Amino acid sequence: MDLHNDLMLEVQAAKRDITIRSSAGHADLPRLREGGVDGQCFALFVHPKEADRGFARVTELLDAFDRLAAANDAVLGRVTSVAEIERLQQAGRLAVVLAIENGSALGGDLYHLDAVYERGVRMMSLTWNNSNGLADGAMESRHGGLTPLGRRVLNRMQDLAMVVDVSHLSEKSFWDTLAVTQGPIVATHSNAAALTPHPRNLNDEQLRVMARRGGVVGVNFYPTFTGGPALSRILDHVAYMSKVMGPDHVALGSDFDGFDGRVSDLEDVARLPNLTAGLLARGFDARTVTQILGGNALRVFREVWGR
């Protein structure tokens, strides 16, 4: 189970046919299968330049997913419960969790949250790197943390049993989010700031509170956040975060197709078995590896969604 992949941007823009294996980008449906991925969170990313039409933009991405799913029903399906994830996995189909990246997708209208929920969205981050009407992002401080609307959005997300994603928040927004929510939350694609100091990564105090809340942090493969384009750097972050948080709170959040370039020994999603081998070589036992590869994420989903 990978908590973050930007492949839907390629699909909606019709840049390539992801039903066919290619060497373009990091992922497509055949390579996801080759890599052993049978649960994938597809990010519905609204870029800040499209924030003024955020709800229209996320609607375009949802429509694109619906077309993809309808044309490839035997291969993948949208899921809204862990029971559905397990059913699709057993049938050899890719279980897709729809997740909004950047709450600008709501267009400043709380009622739009219910609208995207009705279309199957079960996870959302409040910001991208910039600030918006909900909160400050990791790279821009405008409000001093959460806004009143951001608090209302979080309250409604919890009412709906949607997973709260704190990746891309400023540190103040992060702590504000922890203060106004209950239960497990996730950082879908963030790493350890102690190893790679960057505003997008989490410090040890943040990692520990994520664990105390029962949440997970998905390790991002983006070299800017790992410290270099090598599998060994990713493994360093997994090992460090497992030490700080406990291995039951570490997951995968590849950010594949959300960055350019290649990671050596993990050039695309088909090479994920190299990550498994690397974890085993570093002394992680089979149970722990299984939890990092998906079990921890499923535990959080089950607890938040209730089924």
N, C-alpha and C positions, 0 to 999 in steps of 0.2 A: 504494500500500500504506500503510494507516493503522495505526499500531502500537497504538492504544488508543481504543476506543469502548465506552460503557457501555450500549448498546442492549439487551443481554440482560436487564437489570434490568426494562426496560419489558415485554419479552416474557414473562418468567416471572411477573410480577405481573399480566399480562393488562390492562395500562393502555391499550394501543392495538394495533391490527392493523398491524404494520409492513410487511405486504405491500401496503398501500394508501397512496398518496401523501397526506400531510396536512401541515398547517402546525404541528402539535404537535411539540415537541422539535426536535432538530437533524438527525435522520436517520430514514430508513426504506428499504426495499429499492428502491423507485422512485427516491428522491432519491440514493441511493448510485450508482445507474446513471447518473443525470443528471450527477453530479459527476465521473464518470470513475473511480470507485473500483472496482477489480476484485479487490483483495486487502484483507481487513479482519481485524484482530485483535479478537475479541470478548472483552471483559473479563468474567470470572466473579468478581464482587466479593463478598467476604464481609465485611460490616460488623462492626466490633468488638462491637456489641451482640449479634451472633449467633455470636460466637467460641466460645461453649460448645457450640454445635451446628454447628461449622464444616463438618465433612464432610457432614453431612446437608444443609446449606445449599448447598454446591457441587454436591451430587448433584441437588438440585432444579433448579439452573441448567443442569446438563448434560442432565437429562431434558427441560427446556424447549427446549434447542437441538435435541436429537434429534427432538422433535415438529415443530419449525419446519422442520428440514432434510427430514424425511420428507414433509411436506406441500408443500414447494417445491423438490423435487429438480431441476427444470429451471432454477431460478434461482440456487441456491447449493449449496455442499457443503463439508464439513470436509476440511481438508488437513493432511498431516503431512510433506510434502516439497516442495521447490521445484519438482520435476518435476510434482507434482500441482497446484501453484499455476498453473504455466504451462499445463497441460492444461485446467484449468477456465477460465482467462482466454481461451484460444483458442476455447473453446466458448461464450463469452459469459456464463459463470456467475460468481458471486461466490465467490472462494476465501476460506474462513474459517479462520483460525488461532485455536484456543481457548487462552486465557491466563488463569491464575488471578491475581487481584489480592488479595493478603493471604494469606500462608502459614498463617493460622489455619484455612484450609480443610482442612488436614491433621488438625486436631483433636489435635495433639501426637503423632500416630502416623506414624512414618516409612513404614510399609507402605502408608499411604493415598496416598503419592506414586506408587507403582507402580499403584495402582488408578485414579487420575485419568489417568496416562499411557496405560493401556490403553483409556481412553475418548477418547483423542485430544488431551489437553492437552499442549502442547509448549513452554509458556513460563510462568514464575511469578515473582512478586515475593514476597519474604519477609514484608513488612509492609505495612500502610497507614500512616497518620500516627502511630498509636499503637504502643507496644511490645507484643510478644507473646512467646510461648515460644521464638521463633527469633532475635529481634534487636530492637534499638531502632528505633522509627520516627522520622520527621523531626520530629515534634512532641512526643515523649516519650522521655526517657532513663531506663531502669530497670536495664539490665544492663551498661552500659558497652560496648555493641557486640553482636557475635554471641554467641549462647549455644552450648554444646556441641551441642544438638540442631540449631541452625541450621547449624553446620558439617557435621553428618552429612547434613542435607537437601541442602546444596550439593554435597557429595561425591556423593550419589546422583543429583542432577540431572545432574551431569557424566557419571556412568556411563551415564545414560539418554539423553544428548545432548539435554537440555532447555535452552532459552535462559534464562539468568539475567537477571532484570529488577531493576535497582537503584533504580528510582523509588520514592519514599516512605521510603527508608532514612535514618537519621541519618548524619551524616558519619562517625562512628566505625564504624558498621556497614558503610558503603560501603567504607572502607579495609580493614576486616576481610574483606569479601567479595572484594575484589581480591587479598588475600593468600592466600586458600585456594582460588581458582579459577584456571583456565588458559583462554586463548583469548578470543574476543570475548564481551563481554556487552553488554547494552542498558539504556538508561534510556528506557522507552517513552514517557513523557510528562513531561518535565522541561525547564526553560529555563535561561537564563544568569543566575546570581545577580549578576553584575557590572551587568547592566541593571535587573533587578528583584530586590532583596535579599529573599529569602524562604527559609525552611528547605527548601522543596520544590525549589528551584532549585539548580543545581550551580555551584560556583566554577570559576575558570579551571584550577586544578590538577586538579580532578576531570574537567573536560572534556578536558584534554590526555591524562590517563592512559586515558580511554575510547578516545581515538583511537589511542594507542600500542598498546592491546590489540586494535585492529582492530574495535572496536564502533561502535555508533551511538547517538545521542540523538535521540528524537522530540520535535519542538517541540510544546509544549502550547498550545492556543488559549485556555485559560481566562484571562480578563482579569486575575484576581488574580496570575497568574504571568507575564503579558506586560507589565503596567503600564498596561493600559487596553483598553476594548472596541472595538478598531479593527484592521483588517487590517494597517495600517502598523506596529503594535507587533509583530505576529507576524513580519513581514518584518524588523524590526530584530533580533529574536532569531536568525532564520535567518542574516542577514548577519554578526552578531557571532560566532555559534558556528562559522560557516564559516571566519571569519578565525582563530579560536583553535584549532579542531580540524582544519581542512581540510574542504572541502565533501563529501568522500567519507565523512564520519562524521556527517552531519546527515540526519535523516529527519522524517517527520510522525507526531505522536502526538496527534491532535486533542483527545481527552477529550470529544468530542461526546456529548451526553446524560449527561455526568457533571457538568455545571454548568448553572445557570439563566442566563437572559438571552441576549442576542444580541451578536455581534461585527459591527460595521458593515462592510459589503462582504464579509462572510463569515458571513452570518446562519445558514446551514445547510450541509450537505454538498453540496447541489446547486450552491453558489456556489464550489466549489473551483477552477474555472477562473480565478477572480479572483486566487487565490494564484499560479497559474502565470504569469499576465500580470504580476503584481507582481514576481515574481522576474526575469522577463525585462527588465522596465523598470528594475530595479536593476543590470542588467549581467551577470547570470548567463547563461552560454551554454546552448544547448539540451541538450548532454550533461549538464552539471552539474544542470540543472533535472530532467532525467529521473532522475538518480541520487537526488536529494533526494526526489522524488515516489515512489520505490519501489525503485530499483536498489540503493541502499545497504542497505536492510533485507533484500532478497533475498540479497545477498552474505553477510550475517551468518547468515541462516537456512541457506544452503547450507553454509557452513563449519561451523556447529555441528551441524546435522542430518546432514551428510555426503552429502547427495543433493538 
